[in-house]
Amino acid sequence: MAPVSTARRIIAPIETPAATTADSGEDGLGKSLGDRAYDQLLDRMLEGVFAAGTLLQERALAEMLGISRTPVREALAKLESEGFVTRHAGRLLVVREVPLQELMEILHVRAILETEAAGIAAGRVGADELRALRRLFEAQLQGPLPDGGDFWAADDRLHGVIVDAAGNAVLAVTVRTLRRRTRMFNLKRLPERLVPGCHEHLAIVDALERGDGEAARTAMATHLDNTRRSILAKLEPLSGVRPGA
């Protein structure tokens, strides 16, 4: 496990409308403060603000978010149940470091599910959405180097559109969960993937536009295998372990 460090970066307080009450624990929009705290904490983990090994102190997080400790406790319990945080020394909660073997296994499962989803989605995604996605990736290829934040946002959008178009709610939830766990690696560590990734995404969009399910499967499989190889090349020398997946 990575060394434990205390989270000190400031998070914008959760804005709670006047309708919020201590009894309801809701924000007036039907979403509990615990859920909103969960969203903010998970975002910071996926963005690398809270890196692996960061100590998550309930009181400090409550102060950062501008809410009581109860919703923070609920959020941390959910994050622990989903494998994003773990207990250090049996008591302290820290951001969990995903082992290389586990990361490779997640990518293997993603390849199985998302390759099939791409084949099913071919011909189902609206033309306007595909044109918008094409513009996003083509625009990123116009400059000297794609913007990492814009790239990963577009990546999320494309993969989300595909699993939604596949028409299987269980598949969509599963893939989104696995993608979040992949992002614990902090994909910003892969700047060399930005340009090739744009071209791979455009190949997927091409196949979806043509309604060619087999080509969509092939393009998605190629994209995910290249991602896996890049992560492996980055992490394997550090781990000293050759993963089986």
PyRosetta script that sets phi, psi and omega in degrees:
from pyrosetta import init, pose_from_sequence

init()
pose = pose_from_sequence("MAPVSTARRIIAPIETPAATTADSGEDGLGKSLGDRAYDQLLDRMLEGVFAAGTLLQERALAEMLGISRTPVREALAKLESEGFVTRHAGRLLVVREVPLQELMEILHVRAILETEAAGIAAGRVGADELRALRRLFEAQLQGPLPDGGDFWAADDRLHGVIVDAAGNAVLAVTVRTLRRRTRMFNLKRLPERLVPGCHEHLAIVDALERGDGEAARTAMATHLDNTRRSILAKLEPLSGVRPGA")
pose.set_psi(1, 145.4)
pose.set_omega(1, 177.9)
pose.set_phi(2, -66.4)
pose.set_psi(2, 153.1)
pose.set_omega(2, 178.1)
pose.set_phi(3, -56.1)
pose.set_psi(3, 145.7)
pose.set_omega(3, -179.5)
pose.set_phi(4, -78.7)
pose.set_psi(4, 129.9)
pose.set_omega(4, 176.0)
pose.set_phi(5, -130.4)
pose.set_psi(5, 147.8)
pose.set_omega(5, -178.0)
pose.set_phi(6, -83.0)
pose.set_psi(6, 135.6)
pose.set_omega(6, 178.0)
pose.set_phi(7, -71.5)
pose.set_psi(7, 120.4)
pose.set_omega(7, -177.7)
pose.set_phi(8, -124.1)
pose.set_psi(8, -7.8)
pose.set_omega(8, -179.1)
pose.set_phi(9, -71.8)
pose.set_psi(9, 142.9)
pose.set_omega(9, -176.8)
pose.set_phi(10, -81.4)
pose.set_psi(10, 133.7)
pose.set_omega(10, 175.0)
pose.set_phi(11, -106.2)
pose.set_psi(11, 139.1)
pose.set_omega(11, 177.6)
pose.set_phi(12, -60.4)
pose.set_psi(12, 133.2)
pose.set_omega(12, 178.6)
pose.set_phi(13, -57.6)
pose.set_psi(13, 147.1)
pose.set_omega(13, 175.9)
pose.set_phi(14, -70.1)
pose.set_psi(14, 125.0)
pose.set_omega(14, 178.9)
pose.set_phi(15, -80.2)
pose.set_psi(15, 121.5)
pose.set_omega(15, -178.3)
pose.set_phi(16, -116.4)
pose.set_psi(16, 118.4)
pose.set_omega(16, 179.1)
pose.set_phi(17, -58.7)
pose.set_psi(17, 164.8)
pose.set_omega(17, -177.6)
pose.set_phi(18, -59.6)
pose.set_psi(18, -23.4)
pose.set_omega(18, -177.9)
pose.set_phi(19, -70.7)
pose.set_psi(19, -11.9)
pose.set_omega(19, -179.3)
pose.set_phi(20, -65.3)
pose.set_psi(20, 137.9)
pose.set_omega(20, 175.9)
pose.set_phi(21, -131.2)
pose.set_psi(21, 152.4)
pose.set_omega(21, 178.9)
pose.set_phi(22, -64.1)
pose.set_psi(22, -31.0)
pose.set_omega(22, -177.8)
pose.set_phi(23, -73.8)
pose.set_psi(23, -43.5)
pose.set_omega(23, -175.7)
pose.set_phi(24, -78.1)
pose.set_psi(24, -32.5)
pose.set_omega(24, -177.1)
pose.set_phi(25, 66.9)
pose.set_psi(25, 14.7)
pose.set_omega(25, -179.5)
pose.set_phi(26, -110.3)
pose.set_psi(26, 160.7)
pose.set_omega(26, -173.9)
pose.set_phi(27, -95.3)
pose.set_psi(27, 10.0)
pose.set_omega(27, -178.5)
pose.set_phi(28, 86.8)
pose.set_psi(28, -7.8)
pose.set_omega(28, 179.6)
pose.set_phi(29, -113.4)
pose.set_psi(29, 10.4)
pose.set_omega(29, 178.0)
pose.set_phi(30, 86.8)
pose.set_psi(30, 4.4)
pose.set_omega(30, 179.8)
pose.set_phi(31, -113.9)
pose.set_psi(31, 128.6)
pose.set_omega(31, -176.4)
pose.set_phi(32, -69.9)
pose.set_psi(32, 156.9)
pose.set_omega(32, 176.9)
pose.set_phi(33, -64.4)
pose.set_psi(33, -31.9)
pose.set_omega(33, 176.6)
pose.set_phi(34, -62.1)
pose.set_psi(34, -41.2)
pose.set_omega(34, 178.6)
pose.set_phi(35, -67.0)
pose.set_psi(35, -39.8)
pose.set_omega(35, -179.8)
pose.set_phi(36, -69.3)
pose.set_psi(36, -37.4)
pose.set_omega(36, 175.6)
pose.set_phi(37, -64.0)
pose.set_psi(37, -40.8)
pose.set_omega(37, 177.1)
pose.set_phi(38, -58.3)
pose.set_psi(38, -47.3)
pose.set_omega(38, -179.2)
pose.set_phi(39, -58.7)
pose.set_psi(39, -46.2)
pose.set_omega(39, -176.8)
pose.set_phi(40, -68.0)
pose.set_psi(40, -42.3)
pose.set_omega(40, -179.3)
pose.set_phi(41, -66.7)
pose.set_psi(41, -42.3)
pose.set_omega(41, 179.3)
pose.set_phi(42, -64.1)
pose.set_psi(42, -41.3)
pose.set_omega(42, 177.6)
pose.set_phi(43, -56.3)
pose.set_psi(43, -43.9)
pose.set_omega(43, -178.3)
pose.set_phi(44, -66.9)
pose.set_psi(44, -33.3)
pose.set_omega(44, 177.0)
pose.set_phi(45, -68.5)
pose.set_psi(45, -45.2)
pose.set_omega(45, -177.9)
pose.set_phi(46, -68.2)
pose.set_psi(46, -28.8)
pose.set_omega(46, 178.8)
pose.set_phi(47, -81.7)
pose.set_psi(47, -8.6)
pose.set_omega(47, -179.1)
pose.set_phi(48, 84.5)
pose.set_psi(48, 5.0)
pose.set_omega(48, 176.4)
pose.set_phi(49, -65.5)
pose.set_psi(49, -44.4)
pose.set_omega(49, 172.2)
pose.set_phi(50, -101.4)
pose.set_psi(50, 94.6)
pose.set_omega(50, -176.3)
pose.set_phi(51, -77.1)
pose.set_psi(51, 168.5)
pose.set_omega(51, 177.4)
pose.set_phi(52, -55.9)
pose.set_psi(52, 134.0)
pose.set_omega(52, -179.4)
pose.set_phi(53, 93.2)
pose.set_psi(53, -7.4)
pose.set_omega(53, 179.1)
pose.set_phi(54, -67.3)
pose.set_psi(54, 129.6)
pose.set_omega(54, 178.6)
pose.set_phi(55, -76.7)
pose.set_psi(55, 128.7)
pose.set_omega(55, -178.9)
pose.set_phi(56, -107.0)
pose.set_psi(56, 100.4)
pose.set_omega(56, -178.0)
pose.set_phi(57, -93.8)
pose.set_psi(57, 123.1)
pose.set_omega(57, -174.1)
pose.set_phi(58, -54.3)
pose.set_psi(58, -47.4)
pose.set_omega(58, -176.8)
pose.set_phi(59, -66.1)
pose.set_psi(59, -44.5)
pose.set_omega(59, -179.2)
pose.set_phi(60, -63.7)
pose.set_psi(60, -40.5)
pose.set_omega(60, 179.4)
pose.set_phi(61, -66.6)
pose.set_psi(61, -38.3)
pose.set_omega(61, 178.3)
pose.set_phi(62, -61.8)
pose.set_psi(62, -40.8)
pose.set_omega(62, 178.3)
pose.set_phi(63, -66.2)
pose.set_psi(63, -41.8)
pose.set_omega(63, 179.3)
pose.set_phi(64, -61.8)
pose.set_psi(64, -41.2)
pose.set_omega(64, -176.9)
pose.set_phi(65, -84.0)
pose.set_psi(65, -12.6)
pose.set_omega(65, 179.4)
pose.set_phi(66, 72.3)
pose.set_psi(66, 31.1)
pose.set_omega(66, 179.8)
pose.set_phi(67, -132.9)
pose.set_psi(67, 175.7)
pose.set_omega(67, 179.0)
pose.set_phi(68, -75.4)
pose.set_psi(68, 171.9)
pose.set_omega(68, -177.4)
pose.set_phi(69, -75.1)
pose.set_psi(69, -22.9)
pose.set_omega(69, -176.1)
pose.set_phi(70, -60.9)
pose.set_psi(70, -52.2)
pose.set_omega(70, 178.2)
pose.set_phi(71, -64.4)
pose.set_psi(71, -31.1)
pose.set_omega(71, 176.5)
pose.set_phi(72, -65.5)
pose.set_psi(72, -41.2)
pose.set_omega(72, 177.8)
pose.set_phi(73, -61.3)
pose.set_psi(73, -41.3)
pose.set_omega(73, 178.3)
pose.set_phi(74, -63.2)
pose.set_psi(74, -42.8)
pose.set_omega(74, -179.3)
pose.set_phi(75, -63.8)
pose.set_psi(75, -43.7)
pose.set_omega(75, -179.5)
pose.set_phi(76, -65.5)
pose.set_psi(76, -37.0)
pose.set_omega(76, 178.0)
pose.set_phi(77, -63.3)
pose.set_psi(77, -40.6)
pose.set_omega(77, 178.9)
pose.set_phi(78, -67.2)
pose.set_psi(78, -42.6)
pose.set_omega(78, 179.0)
pose.set_phi(79, -63.5)
pose.set_psi(79, -36.3)
pose.set_omega(79, 177.8)
pose.set_phi(80, -67.9)
pose.set_psi(80, -41.8)
pose.set_omega(80, -179.1)
pose.set_phi(81, -64.8)
pose.set_psi(81, -27.7)
pose.set_omega(81, -179.1)
pose.set_phi(82, -91.6)
pose.set_psi(82, -0.8)
pose.set_omega(82, 175.6)
pose.set_phi(83, 86.4)
pose.set_psi(83, 12.9)
pose.set_omega(83, 179.6)
pose.set_phi(84, -87.0)
pose.set_psi(84, -26.9)
pose.set_omega(84, 176.0)
pose.set_phi(85, -128.0)
pose.set_psi(85, 159.8)
pose.set_omega(85, -179.5)
pose.set_phi(86, -143.7)
pose.set_psi(86, 169.6)
pose.set_omega(86, -178.7)
pose.set_phi(87, -91.5)
pose.set_psi(87, 132.9)
pose.set_omega(87, 177.0)
pose.set_phi(88, -107.9)
pose.set_psi(88, 129.1)
pose.set_omega(88, -177.7)
pose.set_phi(89, 58.6)
pose.set_psi(89, 28.1)
pose.set_omega(89, 174.7)
pose.set_phi(90, 78.3)
pose.set_psi(90, -4.9)
pose.set_omega(90, -174.8)
pose.set_phi(91, -138.6)
pose.set_psi(91, -47.4)
pose.set_omega(91, -175.5)
pose.set_phi(92, -75.4)
pose.set_psi(92, 138.5)
pose.set_omega(92, 177.6)
pose.set_phi(93, -93.2)
pose.set_psi(93, 129.2)
pose.set_omega(93, 178.2)
pose.set_phi(94, -131.9)
pose.set_psi(94, 156.5)
pose.set_omega(94, 175.1)
pose.set_phi(95, -65.4)
pose.set_psi(95, 129.2)
pose.set_omega(95, -173.8)
pose.set_phi(96, -80.0)
pose.set_psi(96, 138.9)
pose.set_omega(96, 172.9)
pose.set_phi(97, -91.1)
pose.set_psi(97, 125.6)
pose.set_omega(97, -178.9)
pose.set_phi(98, -81.6)
pose.set_psi(98, 118.9)
pose.set_omega(98, 179.3)
pose.set_phi(99, -62.6)
pose.set_psi(99, 152.8)
pose.set_omega(99, -178.2)
pose.set_phi(100, -58.3)
pose.set_psi(100, -43.8)
pose.set_omega(100, -179.1)
pose.set_phi(101, -59.9)
pose.set_psi(101, -43.4)
pose.set_omega(101, 179.5)
pose.set_phi(102, -64.7)
pose.set_psi(102, -40.8)
pose.set_omega(102, 179.7)
pose.set_phi(103, -62.1)
pose.set_psi(103, -41.6)
pose.set_omega(103, 178.2)
pose.set_phi(104, -65.4)
pose.set_psi(104, -37.2)
pose.set_omega(104, 178.4)
pose.set_phi(105, -66.4)
pose.set_psi(105, -39.8)
pose.set_omega(105, 177.5)
pose.set_phi(106, -62.0)
pose.set_psi(106, -45.3)
pose.set_omega(106, -179.8)
pose.set_phi(107, -64.9)
pose.set_psi(107, -33.4)
pose.set_omega(107, 177.7)
pose.set_phi(108, -64.8)
pose.set_psi(108, -45.4)
pose.set_omega(108, 179.0)
pose.set_phi(109, -65.7)
pose.set_psi(109, -41.2)
pose.set_omega(109, 177.5)
pose.set_phi(110, -58.7)
pose.set_psi(110, -41.6)
pose.set_omega(110, -178.8)
pose.set_phi(111, -61.7)
pose.set_psi(111, -41.2)
pose.set_omega(111, 178.9)
pose.set_phi(112, -62.6)
pose.set_psi(112, -49.4)
pose.set_omega(112, -174.6)
pose.set_phi(113, -73.4)
pose.set_psi(113, -46.3)
pose.set_omega(113, -173.9)
pose.set_phi(114, -75.3)
pose.set_psi(114, -28.2)
pose.set_omega(114, 175.0)
pose.set_phi(115, -64.3)
pose.set_psi(115, -45.4)
pose.set_omega(115, 178.2)
pose.set_phi(116, -66.6)
pose.set_psi(116, -40.3)
pose.set_omega(116, 179.0)
pose.set_phi(117, -59.7)
pose.set_psi(117, -40.6)
pose.set_omega(117, 179.8)
pose.set_phi(118, -63.0)
pose.set_psi(118, -40.1)
pose.set_omega(118, 178.5)
pose.set_phi(119, -64.1)
pose.set_psi(119, -41.1)
pose.set_omega(119, 179.3)
pose.set_phi(120, -68.3)
pose.set_psi(120, -37.8)
pose.set_omega(120, -174.9)
pose.set_phi(121, -72.9)
pose.set_psi(121, -18.9)
pose.set_omega(121, -178.5)
pose.set_phi(122, -57.5)
pose.set_psi(122, 124.5)
pose.set_omega(122, -178.8)
pose.set_phi(123, 86.9)
pose.set_psi(123, -6.1)
pose.set_omega(123, -178.7)
pose.set_phi(124, -102.2)
pose.set_psi(124, -23.7)
pose.set_omega(124, -177.6)
pose.set_phi(125, -79.0)
pose.set_psi(125, 135.3)
pose.set_omega(125, -177.6)
pose.set_phi(126, -61.0)
pose.set_psi(126, 147.1)
pose.set_omega(126, -178.6)
pose.set_phi(127, -61.6)
pose.set_psi(127, -38.7)
pose.set_omega(127, -179.4)
pose.set_phi(128, -63.4)
pose.set_psi(128, -42.3)
pose.set_omega(128, 179.8)
pose.set_phi(129, -64.7)
pose.set_psi(129, -42.5)
pose.set_omega(129, 179.7)
pose.set_phi(130, -66.2)
pose.set_psi(130, -38.3)
pose.set_omega(130, 176.8)
pose.set_phi(131, -63.8)
pose.set_psi(131, -40.4)
pose.set_omega(131, 179.2)
pose.set_phi(132, -63.9)
pose.set_psi(132, -42.1)
pose.set_omega(132, 178.4)
pose.set_phi(133, -65.0)
pose.set_psi(133, -41.6)
pose.set_omega(133, 178.3)
pose.set_phi(134, -59.5)
pose.set_psi(134, -43.9)
pose.set_omega(134, -179.8)
pose.set_phi(135, -61.8)
pose.set_psi(135, -39.3)
pose.set_omega(135, -179.4)
pose.set_phi(136, -60.7)
pose.set_psi(136, -48.4)
pose.set_omega(136, -176.9)
pose.set_phi(137, -74.1)
pose.set_psi(137, -36.3)
pose.set_omega(137, 178.2)
pose.set_phi(138, -66.7)
pose.set_psi(138, -38.0)
pose.set_omega(138, 179.3)
pose.set_phi(139, -62.9)
pose.set_psi(139, -36.0)
pose.set_omega(139, -179.3)
pose.set_phi(140, -70.2)
pose.set_psi(140, -20.9)
pose.set_omega(140, 179.2)
pose.set_phi(141, -86.8)
pose.set_psi(141, -3.6)
pose.set_omega(141, -178.1)
pose.set_phi(142, -78.6)
pose.set_psi(142, -31.1)
pose.set_omega(142, -177.5)
pose.set_phi(143, -89.4)
pose.set_psi(143, -177.0)
pose.set_omega(143, 179.9)
pose.set_phi(144, -66.0)
pose.set_psi(144, -33.6)
pose.set_omega(144, 179.0)
pose.set_phi(145, -155.6)
pose.set_psi(145, 132.9)
pose.set_omega(145, 179.5)
pose.set_phi(146, -59.1)
pose.set_psi(146, 147.7)
pose.set_omega(146, 175.4)
pose.set_phi(147, -73.8)
pose.set_psi(147, 127.7)
pose.set_omega(147, -176.2)
pose.set_phi(148, -59.5)
pose.set_psi(148, -44.3)
pose.set_omega(148, -179.5)
pose.set_phi(149, -63.3)
pose.set_psi(149, -44.5)
pose.set_omega(149, 178.6)
pose.set_phi(150, -64.6)
pose.set_psi(150, -38.2)
pose.set_omega(150, -179.1)
pose.set_phi(151, -62.5)
pose.set_psi(151, -49.5)
pose.set_omega(151, -175.9)
pose.set_phi(152, -70.9)
pose.set_psi(152, -29.0)
pose.set_omega(152, 174.9)
pose.set_phi(153, -66.1)
pose.set_psi(153, -43.5)
pose.set_omega(153, 178.2)
pose.set_phi(154, -67.0)
pose.set_psi(154, -36.8)
pose.set_omega(154, 176.8)
pose.set_phi(155, -60.0)
pose.set_psi(155, -47.1)
pose.set_omega(155, 177.6)
pose.set_phi(156, -59.5)
pose.set_psi(156, -42.2)
pose.set_omega(156, -177.7)
pose.set_phi(157, -64.1)
pose.set_psi(157, -46.5)
pose.set_omega(157, -178.9)
pose.set_phi(158, -62.8)
pose.set_psi(158, -48.9)
pose.set_omega(158, -178.6)
pose.set_phi(159, -64.3)
pose.set_psi(159, -35.8)
pose.set_omega(159, 177.4)
pose.set_phi(160, -67.0)
pose.set_psi(160, -42.1)
pose.set_omega(160, 178.0)
pose.set_phi(161, -59.8)
pose.set_psi(161, -40.8)
pose.set_omega(161, -177.8)
pose.set_phi(162, -66.1)
pose.set_psi(162, -49.2)
pose.set_omega(162, -177.3)
pose.set_phi(163, -68.2)
pose.set_psi(163, -31.4)
pose.set_omega(163, 176.7)
pose.set_phi(164, -68.1)
pose.set_psi(164, -40.7)
pose.set_omega(164, -178.8)
pose.set_phi(165, -68.5)
pose.set_psi(165, -22.5)
pose.set_omega(165, 179.3)
pose.set_phi(166, -66.9)
pose.set_psi(166, -19.8)
pose.set_omega(166, 172.5)
pose.set_phi(167, 76.9)
pose.set_psi(167, 23.7)
pose.set_omega(167, 179.0)
pose.set_phi(168, -126.9)
pose.set_psi(168, 108.6)
pose.set_omega(168, -174.5)
pose.set_phi(169, -63.4)
pose.set_psi(169, -38.0)
pose.set_omega(169, 179.4)
pose.set_phi(170, -64.5)
pose.set_psi(170, -42.9)
pose.set_omega(170, 177.0)
pose.set_phi(171, -59.7)
pose.set_psi(171, -45.8)
pose.set_omega(171, -177.3)
pose.set_phi(172, -62.3)
pose.set_psi(172, -45.4)
pose.set_omega(172, -179.9)
pose.set_phi(173, -64.9)
pose.set_psi(173, -43.2)
pose.set_omega(173, -178.6)
pose.set_phi(174, -62.7)
pose.set_psi(174, -46.2)
pose.set_omega(174, -179.1)
pose.set_phi(175, -64.6)
pose.set_psi(175, -42.9)
pose.set_omega(175, -179.9)
pose.set_phi(176, -63.0)
pose.set_psi(176, -39.1)
pose.set_omega(176, 177.7)
pose.set_phi(177, -63.9)
pose.set_psi(177, -44.9)
pose.set_omega(177, 179.6)
pose.set_phi(178, -65.8)
pose.set_psi(178, -36.5)
pose.set_omega(178, 178.3)
pose.set_phi(179, -65.4)
pose.set_psi(179, -39.5)
pose.set_omega(179, 176.8)
pose.set_phi(180, -61.5)
pose.set_psi(180, -41.4)
pose.set_omega(180, -179.4)
pose.set_phi(181, -68.0)
pose.set_psi(181, -34.2)
pose.set_omega(181, 175.0)
pose.set_phi(182, -62.3)
pose.set_psi(182, -39.2)
pose.set_omega(182, -176.4)
pose.set_phi(183, -69.9)
pose.set_psi(183, -12.4)
pose.set_omega(183, 174.2)
pose.set_phi(184, -62.5)
pose.set_psi(184, -20.7)
pose.set_omega(184, 174.7)
pose.set_phi(185, -66.5)
pose.set_psi(185, -20.2)
pose.set_omega(185, -175.4)
pose.set_phi(186, 69.4)
pose.set_psi(186, 84.7)
pose.set_omega(186, -175.2)
pose.set_phi(187, -65.7)
pose.set_psi(187, -8.7)
pose.set_omega(187, 175.3)
pose.set_phi(188, -66.5)
pose.set_psi(188, -11.8)
pose.set_omega(188, 177.6)
pose.set_phi(189, -78.7)
pose.set_psi(189, 1.8)
pose.set_omega(189, -178.0)
pose.set_phi(190, -118.9)
pose.set_psi(190, 58.3)
pose.set_omega(190, -179.2)
pose.set_phi(191, -61.5)
pose.set_psi(191, -25.9)
pose.set_omega(191, 179.8)
pose.set_phi(192, -68.7)
pose.set_psi(192, -11.2)
pose.set_omega(192, 179.9)
pose.set_phi(193, -89.0)
pose.set_psi(193, -9.5)
pose.set_omega(193, -171.5)
pose.set_phi(194, -64.8)
pose.set_psi(194, -53.1)
pose.set_omega(194, -178.6)
pose.set_phi(195, -68.5)
pose.set_psi(195, -51.0)
pose.set_omega(195, 177.1)
pose.set_phi(196, -58.8)
pose.set_psi(196, -36.9)
pose.set_omega(196, -179.9)
pose.set_phi(197, -62.9)
pose.set_psi(197, -38.6)
pose.set_omega(197, 177.2)
pose.set_phi(198, -61.7)
pose.set_psi(198, -44.2)
pose.set_omega(198, 179.4)
pose.set_phi(199, -65.0)
pose.set_psi(199, -39.2)
pose.set_omega(199, 178.7)
pose.set_phi(200, -65.7)
pose.set_psi(200, -40.3)
pose.set_omega(200, 177.8)
pose.set_phi(201, -64.0)
pose.set_psi(201, -40.3)
pose.set_omega(201, 178.8)
pose.set_phi(202, -64.7)
pose.set_psi(202, -34.5)
pose.set_omega(202, 176.4)
pose.set_phi(203, -64.8)
pose.set_psi(203, -37.6)
pose.set_omega(203, 176.7)
pose.set_phi(204, -65.5)
pose.set_psi(204, -45.5)
pose.set_omega(204, 179.1)
pose.set_phi(205, -60.2)
pose.set_psi(205, -42.9)
pose.set_omega(205, 178.4)
pose.set_phi(206, -55.3)
pose.set_psi(206, -48.1)
pose.set_omega(206, -177.5)
pose.set_phi(207, -66.0)
pose.set_psi(207, -38.9)
pose.set_omega(207, 178.3)
pose.set_phi(208, -64.2)
pose.set_psi(208, -41.5)
pose.set_omega(208, 179.6)
pose.set_phi(209, -62.9)
pose.set_psi(209, -38.2)
pose.set_omega(209, -179.3)
pose.set_phi(210, -78.1)
pose.set_psi(210, -12.2)
pose.set_omega(210, -175.9)
pose.set_phi(211, 70.8)
pose.set_psi(211, 25.4)
pose.set_omega(211, -177.3)
pose.set_phi(212, -94.6)
pose.set_psi(212, 95.6)
pose.set_omega(212, -176.2)
pose.set_phi(213, -61.6)
pose.set_psi(213, -41.1)
pose.set_omega(213, -178.4)
pose.set_phi(214, -67.0)
pose.set_psi(214, -40.9)
pose.set_omega(214, 177.9)
pose.set_phi(215, -66.2)
pose.set_psi(215, -36.2)
pose.set_omega(215, 178.2)
pose.set_phi(216, -65.2)
pose.set_psi(216, -41.6)
pose.set_omega(216, 177.4)
pose.set_phi(217, -61.5)
pose.set_psi(217, -45.5)
pose.set_omega(217, -178.9)
pose.set_phi(218, -63.3)
pose.set_psi(218, -44.0)
pose.set_omega(218, -179.0)
pose.set_phi(219, -64.7)
pose.set_psi(219, -41.1)
pose.set_omega(219, 179.0)
pose.set_phi(220, -67.8)
pose.set_psi(220, -42.5)
pose.set_omega(220, 179.5)
pose.set_phi(221, -61.3)
pose.set_psi(221, -42.0)
pose.set_omega(221, 178.5)
pose.set_phi(222, -63.0)
pose.set_psi(222, -45.1)
pose.set_omega(222, -179.5)
pose.set_phi(223, -59.9)
pose.set_psi(223, -48.5)
pose.set_omega(223, -177.0)
pose.set_phi(224, -70.9)
pose.set_psi(224, -33.9)
pose.set_omega(224, 177.5)
pose.set_phi(225, -67.9)
pose.set_psi(225, -38.4)
pose.set_omega(225, 177.2)
pose.set_phi(226, -65.9)
pose.set_psi(226, -38.0)
pose.set_omega(226, 176.0)
pose.set_phi(227, -62.7)
pose.set_psi(227, -45.6)
pose.set_omega(227, 179.6)
pose.set_phi(228, -59.1)
pose.set_psi(228, -45.1)
pose.set_omega(228, -178.7)
pose.set_phi(229, -63.9)
pose.set_psi(229, -37.2)
pose.set_omega(229, 179.9)
pose.set_phi(230, -67.7)
pose.set_psi(230, -43.7)
pose.set_omega(230, 178.2)
pose.set_phi(231, -63.8)
pose.set_psi(231, -42.3)
pose.set_omega(231, 179.9)
pose.set_phi(232, -61.8)
pose.set_psi(232, -43.1)
pose.set_omega(232, 179.7)
pose.set_phi(233, -64.2)
pose.set_psi(233, -31.6)
pose.set_omega(233, -179.2)
pose.set_phi(234, -76.8)
pose.set_psi(234, -39.5)
pose.set_omega(234, -171.4)
pose.set_phi(235, -97.9)
pose.set_psi(235, -29.7)
pose.set_omega(235, -174.4)
pose.set_phi(236, -58.6)
pose.set_psi(236, -43.0)
pose.set_omega(236, 179.1)
pose.set_phi(237, -62.7)
pose.set_psi(237, -27.2)
pose.set_omega(237, -179.0)
pose.set_phi(238, -80.3)
pose.set_psi(238, -32.8)
pose.set_omega(238, -175.1)
pose.set_phi(239, -86.1)
pose.set_psi(239, -30.7)
pose.set_omega(239, -176.4)
pose.set_phi(240, 71.9)
pose.set_psi(240, 10.3)
pose.set_omega(240, -177.7)
pose.set_phi(241, -120.6)
pose.set_psi(241, 133.1)
pose.set_omega(241, 176.1)
pose.set_phi(242, -92.6)
pose.set_psi(242, 108.8)
pose.set_omega(242, -177.8)
pose.set_phi(243, -67.6)
pose.set_psi(243, 150.8)
pose.set_omega(243, -178.9)
pose.set_phi(244, -80.2)
pose.set_psi(244, -20.7)
pose.set_omega(244, -177.7)
pose.set_phi(245, -92.5)
pose.dump_pdb("model.pdb")
